[in-house]
Amino acid sequence: MSTPTIAPPQRDPAEVAPADSYHKADPVWVYRDGWRAGVIEAASPRAVTVTYRPGTHFGTGVDTFTASYVTSRADEDPTLDHRQANGLACRRPRVGGDGASAMGGPHR
């Protein structure tokens, strides 16, 4: 399924999956100023917590949504769908302009 085109208030309630039908790591679309790719972090009977891409950049946000603002996603999102199991991205230390590591330690 590609990006949904209908806003949450116009969705048929019979077609909205219950919030607790989602599971951790399920790929979803969430509605926040338009439909955004996301991944379920947690679900309860009333709402889901989702890590999602709030814009076109690679940053992410985390928020809680009720069921009408969430729907399943089949399209792959490279930023969200290939995270490590612990949800953290791998980073290499950045080298400063003088060749010293910018990750700490005194400069000589």
N, C-alpha and C positions, 0 to 999 in steps of 0.2 A: 504494500500500500504506500503510495506517495504521500506527501504532506497533505493533511486534511485541509479542506477549504471552507468548512462550515464552522462558525463560532459556537462556543459552548451553549449559549442560551437557545440557539436554534436546533441543537441536537435532539433527536427523538429519545426520550428517557428510556424507552425499551431497548435501545441500541447501546446504552452506556453500561459498560461492565462495572460491577461493584468494586470499590477500592480494594477490598481484601481478596480479590481474585488475582491481583498482581503479586509477583514474588521478587525477591532481591535479584538484581541484575537484568530484569526484563527490560528490553528496549521499548521505549514509549515516545509518543509525542505529548508535549504539555503546552497549554495555552498561556502564554505570557507575552502580551503585545504581539500576538501572532503565534502560530504553532512552531515549537522548538523541539529539536531532538533531545531526548533525555534517557536516563537509566534509573530504574527503581532502586532506592536504597532501603526502604522499609514500607510496610503497608499495615493499615488497621481497618476495621470495618467502616470508618468514616473518611479516611484520607490516606494519601501516599506521600512519602518524602522522596524527592527526585533530584538527582544531579543532572543539570541540563545546560545547554549552550544558549545563553541569553542573546547572543548576536552572531555575526558571521565570523568573529575572531575565535581563537582556540581556547579562550578562558571559559570557565564553567561557574555556575551558581548552584546553590542548593536551596530548595524551598518545598513547602507542603502544599498539595493541591487536593481538592475534592474530586470525586470520580468524573464529573462532567467535564473537567478540564484536562483529562488524560485519556489517551487511546493507544492501542498497541501500535508498534512501529516495526515494519519489516525491512525498511531501507537501512543500510549500514552507515554509521557515522564513525569515521576514523578516530576522532578525538575521544569519543565516549566508549566505543565498543572494544577497544584493545588496551584497556587499563590493566595494570597488574591486579592480582587477586585482592591485595590490600587497598586498592583504589589510588595508590600513589604513582606518580610519574617518576621515571628514572631521570636523574640530572647529573651531568658531569660538572666538576668544579670549574668555575670561570677563571680564566687567567687575566690578571690585571695588566695595565699598560706597561708596567715595569717588569713583567714576567713572573711576578709573585702571585700566589693564589689569592683570589678575592674571598675565599671561604674562611678566612681567619688566620690568626697567628701574626706576630709582629713583622713589620717590614724592616729589612736591614739596609 
